Amino acid sequence: MDKNLSPLKKYRQEIDRLDDKIIILFNQRFKIVKKIFLFKQKNKLPLSDPTREQEMMARIIKTSTHPKVIKKIYSSIFIASKKQLSKGR
C-alpha cells in the first residue's frame, strides 16, 4: 500500500469502530423504544408524542456541532422507529 494512504486507512478504521459503537447504541435505544411502546399500549396512551419528540430534538440539536445533519438523522430515526413498532402491533 502506498505510504500516503496509510493515514486514510487509519481514519477509515476509526470510522468503522465508531460505526460499530453507534449500532450498539442504536440497538439499545430501540429496545427501550419498544418498552415505551408496550407501556403505552398497555396503558392506552397515545403512541405518538409530538411534544416529546420536539423536546428531544431541541436537546439533541443544542448539543450537536452539526445541527442540520443531526436533525435529519433523528427525524429518520423517529420515523423508522414508529414504522418498525407499528409492524409489531
N, C-alpha and C positions, 0 to 999 in steps of 0.2 A: 504494500500500500504506500502511496505517495506520502512522504513525511508531512506535507502541508494539509493532508486530510485527517491526520491524527486528532487534532482538536475537534473536528467535525464529528468524528466517531465518538469521542468522549461526550460531546454535547448530546448526541443522539441517545447514547446510553443513559445519560442523566434524565432526558425526556422520558425514555422508556420506564425508568424507575418511578418517576413522578406519576406517569400514567397508571402504573400498577397500583400505586397508593390511592389515586383518585378512584379507580374502580372498586377497591376495597371499601373506601368511604361511601361511595355511591351505593354499594350493596347494603351496607349498614343503614344508610339513610332510608333506602327503600323498605327494609324490614320494619323500621319504625313507622313509616308512612302506612304500611299495611296494618300495623297495630292500631293506629289512629283511625283508619278506615273501618276496621272491625268494631272499635269502640263506638264510633259514630253510628254505625249501622245498628248495633245492639241498643243504643240509647235513643234511636230515632232522631238523630241530629242531622242537619244538612251536611251532605258530603263535601260540598264546596264552601270555602270561607274566603271570599274575595278580600275582606278586610285583613285577615291574617296574611294572605299572600302579599298584599301591598306592604304590610309591616315588615315581612321577611325581605322583600325586595329592597325596601329602603335601607334596611340594616346591612344587607349584603353589598349593595352598591356603595354605601358610605365607606365601607372598609376596603373597597377594591381600587387598585391603581388603573383599572381598565373598565369603568362602569358600563359603558355601552355594550361591550363584549359580554360581560358577566350578566347583564340584564337579558340579553338574547339567550345565553346558555340556561339561565334559571327559568326563563319563560318556557323553554323547551322541556326542561326537567319537570315543571309543573304539569304541562300538557301530557307528557309521556306517562307520568305517574297516574294521572286521572284515567287515561286510556287503559293502562295496564290493570288498574283496580276495577274499572268498570267491566272488564272481561271476566274477572273473577267473581262477579256477583252471583 
